[in-house]
Amino acid sequence: MDVVMNLLFNTPIGLLSLFTLGFIVAMGLFLWYKISQKANEQR
């Protein structure tokens, strides 16, 4: 497990993977918020 964490946090491709996952989660939360806001607006 130590090798995996080392690759994830200490290599450029690992940091890029973390950034990509974080961006996807943030984008999903933002879209969920905007869509629920529009759905409540139409009621």
C-alpha positions as CSV (number, residue, x, y, z in Angstrom):
1,M,0.0,0.0,0.0
2,D,2.9,2.3,0.7
3,V,4.1,2.0,-2.9
4,V,0.6,2.9,-4.2
5,M,0.5,6.0,-2.0
6,N,4.0,7.0,-3.1
7,L,3.1,6.7,-6.7
8,L,-0.2,8.6,-6.2
9,F,1.2,11.6,-4.3
10,N,4.8,11.9,-5.5
11,T,4.6,11.4,-9.3
12,P,3.2,13.8,-11.8
13,I,0.8,11.3,-13.3
14,G,-0.5,10.4,-9.8
15,L,-1.1,14.1,-9.0
16,L,-2.8,14.5,-12.4
17,S,-5.0,11.5,-11.6
18,L,-6.0,13.1,-8.2
19,F,-6.7,16.4,-9.9
20,T,-8.9,14.7,-12.5
21,L,-10.9,12.8,-9.9
22,G,-11.4,15.9,-7.8
23,F,-12.5,17.9,-10.9
24,I,-15.0,15.2,-11.9
25,V,-16.5,15.1,-8.3
26,A,-16.7,18.9,-8.2
27,M,-18.3,19.1,-11.6
28,G,-20.8,16.5,-10.6
29,L,-21.7,18.3,-7.4
30,F,-22.1,21.6,-9.3
31,L,-24.3,20.0,-12.0
32,W,-26.4,18.4,-9.3
33,Y,-26.9,21.7,-7.5
34,K,-27.8,23.6,-10.7
35,I,-30.2,20.9,-11.9
36,S,-32.0,20.7,-8.6
37,Q,-32.2,24.4,-8.4
38,K,-33.8,24.5,-11.9
39,A,-36.2,21.7,-10.9
40,N,-37.3,23.5,-7.8
41,E,-37.8,26.7,-9.8
42,Q,-40.3,25.0,-12.1
43,R,-42.6,23.8,-9.3
